[in-house]
Amino acid sequence: MSTSNNDSAKPKHGRMDWIDATRGIGVMLVILVHSIIPNINPITLHVSSFVIPLFFIFSGVTHNVDKHRSNVKRFLKTRAKQLLVPYFCLYGVVLLLFVPFSSVLEFPITLAELGFWFIYGSGPPKLTLHLWFLPVLYFGMVLFVGLDYVTKDLPRSFRWMLVGVLFYGASFLKALFDPMLVPWHLNAILISTAFIIIGNEARHFRQLDAWSFGSTTLDALALLAGTSLLIFLSRMNGFVDLAMDNYGSSLWLYLATGTLGTVMVTLATNMALEASETIRRLLLRIGRHSQEVYEAHPLVFYLVTPVIMLAGMLLGWLIPIEPLGWFIRFISATAITITFTTRFIRVNSTLKFIFTGRT
């Protein structure tokens, strides 16, 4: 994906900036979807078709197999601290807060039921916490590392065969447990591993160079054509919710939209990095703290509606929550979580441990 052109886009940013910025856009898209659901509209339909695979793919892009093959144990231990420690800490916080809040608020689930679904590893149905993503990514990486070790001496084409096998496995598990959720998101783990393989294969061919044609014009044309195809395919597949074992109408369409959508986001990211220094700084700030932003953003949703209603009552009139409620939730969640992450989590050792597994 390289060409020479008079309007060649010459990066003014670091080599890894495009990865951090892509993650920044990705986590903002996650917040956007979470701001709108349970309502399903064109935004949630199209964005859900690729936003979770984006993070799986970039976990593969950033994984250095040559470096970590020599010390797999250390790698898995480090990733466990990064992903599993926040999962158990934050889930524990939810369980602890459930007791006092359940005495003043009405929840559609009891503490015992919440505890059951915690042990089951999936659910509650229609109420799945966003934390599900953390163990899925971790165990997806564990499986990827194992498969990489086994296949390291085989032709690289074998890895693409594994992608198909993993997707077949995910489909089988869903059918096996249907109508129940698959315990511990085992099917999602297989899907995550497949996308990680795709990302790591992209790294093999592109190294860490930005996914770009090297020309702003060609990037824009590719973005236009690819996005048009993505919209068509995602409309065919419908809304996707991997946490609820909902792949849309076809798991194979999800494979296509997840991969294509990720490429489109990277093209858009490269153009955004060149467009404005302010945009560049914002995306890098979000992307470099994407895990903490992802983990913390739902907390804001519970505050936005009552705050708006209180402000309305103080002013003597009720500010309508909908249809602009989702936009207010998106803007406030993005702004507040970025501030909370950089001003509190990163400087407080306890919060840093809870959200990142590090001190």
N, C-alpha and C positions, 0 to 999 in steps of 0.2 A: 504494500500500500504506500508506495512512494513514487513521486514523480517530480520533475522540475517544471517550474512555471514562473512567469514574470511576477505573478502576484503571490509567490510562495510565502506561506505563513511562517515567519521566523519567530520561534518561541522566545518570549522575553522572560520566561519563568523557568524554574528548576525542572530537572528531568522527571522527578516524582510528583510534581505538582498536579499533573493531569489525573493521577490516581487519587490523590486526596480530594481534589475538586470534584471528581466523578462521584466519590463516596458522599461528598457534601450534598450534591444534587440528589443522590439516591435517598439519603435520609430525609431530606426535605420532601421528597415525593411520598415516602412512607408516612410522614406526618400529615401530608395532604390527604391521603387515602383515609387515615384514621380520623381525620377531622370530619369526613363526610359520612362514612359508614355509621349505622347500618343502611343508610340510603345508598342505592346503587344507581349511578348516573354515568354518562360517557367518560367522565374523569376517572372514576374508580374502576370502570370496566377496562379501560386501556392501560392505565398505570399498573393495575394489579397483574397484568399479563407479563411484566418483566421486572418489577422493582425488587422482589426478593431474589430471583436468580442473579441480578446484578451483583449482589454482595457475595453470593457463592462464587460466581465467576471471578471476581476480583480477589477473593481469597486464594484462588488458584494462580492468578496472575502474579501475586506478590509472594508466592511460596517458592523458595529456592530449594529444589530437590537435591541438588549436589551438596548444598551446605547441611541440610537436615538429615540426609541419609546416614551420615556418620554418627549422629547422636539423636536418634528418634525419641528416646526416653526423655531427654531434656526438652525437646520441642513439644511433646505432648504434655509434659508437666507445666511448661510455660503457658501453653494455650488453655490448659485446664484452669489455671489461676485467672487468666484473662476472661474466660467465658463461663465456667461453672461456678466459680466463687460468687460473681455478681448474680447469677441465676438463683442460687440457694439463699444468698443474703436478701435479695429483693423479694423473693417469694416469701421468706420468713417475715419480712417487714409487712407484707400484705396480710399474712395470717395474724400477726400481732395487732395491726390496726383494725382488722375486721371485727374484733371483739367489742371495743368501745364504740365504733361507728355503727355497728348493727343494733345497738340499743337506742339510737336516735334516728337512724335511717332504715328504710325498708329495702332489703336486698332480695333478689330472686333466687338466692342460694344460701344454704346454711353453712356454718363453719365446718361441720362434719363433712358435708358434701365437698366443700372446697379442699379439705384435707384428703378426701378420697381421690379427687382428680389430680392432686399433687402427686400422690403415690402412683396413680395410673399413668402419669406422665403426659397425658393429653387432656384437652378439655379445660373447664366445663364446656359442654356443647353451647355454641353461640356466645359464650362468655370467656373464651380462651384469652389468657393474659398474653400480652405481646412478648413476654419473656421466653415463650416457646422457641424463639429463633436461636437463642444462645446455645442450648444443648444440641440442637439440630446441627448448627454450624460446627460445633466441637466434634461431635461424633461423625459428622460428614468428613471432617479433616482426618480423624482417626482412620476411617475406612479408606480414604484416599491414600494416606501414607502407607497403609498395609498393601493396598493394590499396587502402588508405585514400587514398593520393594519387591513384590512378587514378579512384576512385569518389566523390571528395569532392563533385562537382557533380551526382551522380546521386541519385535518390530513395533514402531510407534502406532501403526495402524490398528494394532490390537487394542489400544486404549479407546479408540473410537467405537470398537465393537463393545467394549465395556459400558460405554454410555447407553447403548441400546439395551444391554442386559440389565443395567440398573433401573432403567425406566420400566422395563417389563416386570422387574421385581417389585417396584413401587405399585404398579397396577395390580399385581397379584395380591399384595398385602391388603390393599384397599378392598378388593373383592372378597378376600378371606374374612375380614372383620366387619364388613358392611352388614347392618347399618351403624355399628359402633365405630367410634374413632379408633384408629390404629394406635395401640399403646406406645407411649414414648416417641410418637411420630416416627416410627421406624421407616415408613414409606417416604416421609420427607427427608430423612437422612440419606436414603438411597438417591433421591433426586438431587440433594445438595452435593453429594459426591460426584454425580454425573456432571453437574455444572462446574464443579471445581476442576475436574479433568479438562473440560473445555477451556477454562481459563488458563490452566497450566500449559496446555498445548499452544494456546495463543502466546504465552510467554516464551515457549520454545522457539517459535517462528519469529516473534517480534522483539524478544527480550523485554526491556522495559520502555521501549520507545512508544511514544503516543500513537494511538490508533488514528492515523490521519493520512490523507493522500499527499500532504505537504503543500496543498493549495487551498486557500480559503474558498475559491470558487468551486473546486471539485468537492470539497467537504460539504458545502452548502447544497450542491446538487445531489450528492449521495444522501444527505440528511433528509432532503425533501422526498426523494424516491423511496428511501428506506422507511421513513415515517408513514408514508402513504400505504406501503405494503403492511407495515405493522398494524395500522388502524384496521385494515381489511381483515387480517388474520385474527386480531384480538376480538373483533366483532363476531367472527365465526365461532370463536372459542367461548366467549362470554366471560363473566366475572370469575376470578380465581381467588380462592382463599386457602392457601396451603395449610394453614393452621387447623382448618376444619376439613381437611382431606378433599377439598373441592378443587379439582384440576380444570374446571370448565368442561366443555363438551369432549375434549380430546387431550390426553396427556402429551401426545406428540405435537399438537399445535402449541402446547405450553412450552415444549422444548424449543420450538421455532421462535415463538414470540419472546421467550426469555433471553435467548441468544441475540436475536435481532434488536430487541429493545435496548439491551446493554450496549451494543455497538452504536446505536443512535444516540444514547446518552453521552457516550464518550466523544462523538463528533460534536454534539452541542456543547459539551464541556470545553473542548479545545477552542471553539469559537468564542465562548463566554470569557475564557481566560485572556484572549486577545482583545476583547471589546472594551474592557474597563478595568483599571487597577482596583477600583472599589469592589467590583464584582469578584475579582480574583481574590482579594483579601477575605471577603465574606465567605466564599466557597471553601477556601483553604482552612479558615477558622472552624467552619462546621465540619468539614471532612476529617480534620485531624482530631476531632473530638466526637466522631460520629457514633461510637458505641455509647458514650455517656448520654449524648443527645437522644439517641434511640431509647435508651432505658428510662430516661426521666420524662420524656414528653407527655405521656398519658396523664401524669399528675396535674398538668395544667388544665386538661379538659374538664376535670371535676370542679375547677375554680371559676372558669370563664362564665358559665351561665348564671350562677348565683351572684357573681360580682356585677354583671350587667343588669340583672333584675334589681339588685340593691341600688345601683346607681339610678336606675329608672324611677324607683320609688322615692329616692331622695329628691329627684328633680320634679316629682309630681306626675310623671307619666311613665308608661312601661315601654322600654325600648324593645322592639320586636327581635326575638332571638333568631327566628328563621324568616326568610331564606338565607340571610347573611351570616347565620350562626357558624356555619362551617368555615367561612372565610375568617371570621374573628378568631375562632379556635386555632386555625392554621397559623395566622400571623402571631398571635399571642404565644402559642406553644413553641414556635420557632424562636422567637425573641427571648422568651423567658428561659427556656432550656439552655440556649447558648450562653446567656448571662450566668445562669446557675452553674453550668459546667465550668466556665472559665474563672468565675469569681469565688466559687465555693468548693466544688468537687476537687479541682486541681490543687487547691491550697490547703485543704483539710484532710489530714491523713486518714481519719475514720471514713469519711465520705469517699475518698479516693479508693480505699480498700473495698468498700461496698460496691462501688460502681465499676471498678477496673481490676480488682484483685491485687492491686499493687499498693505499696505504702510509700 
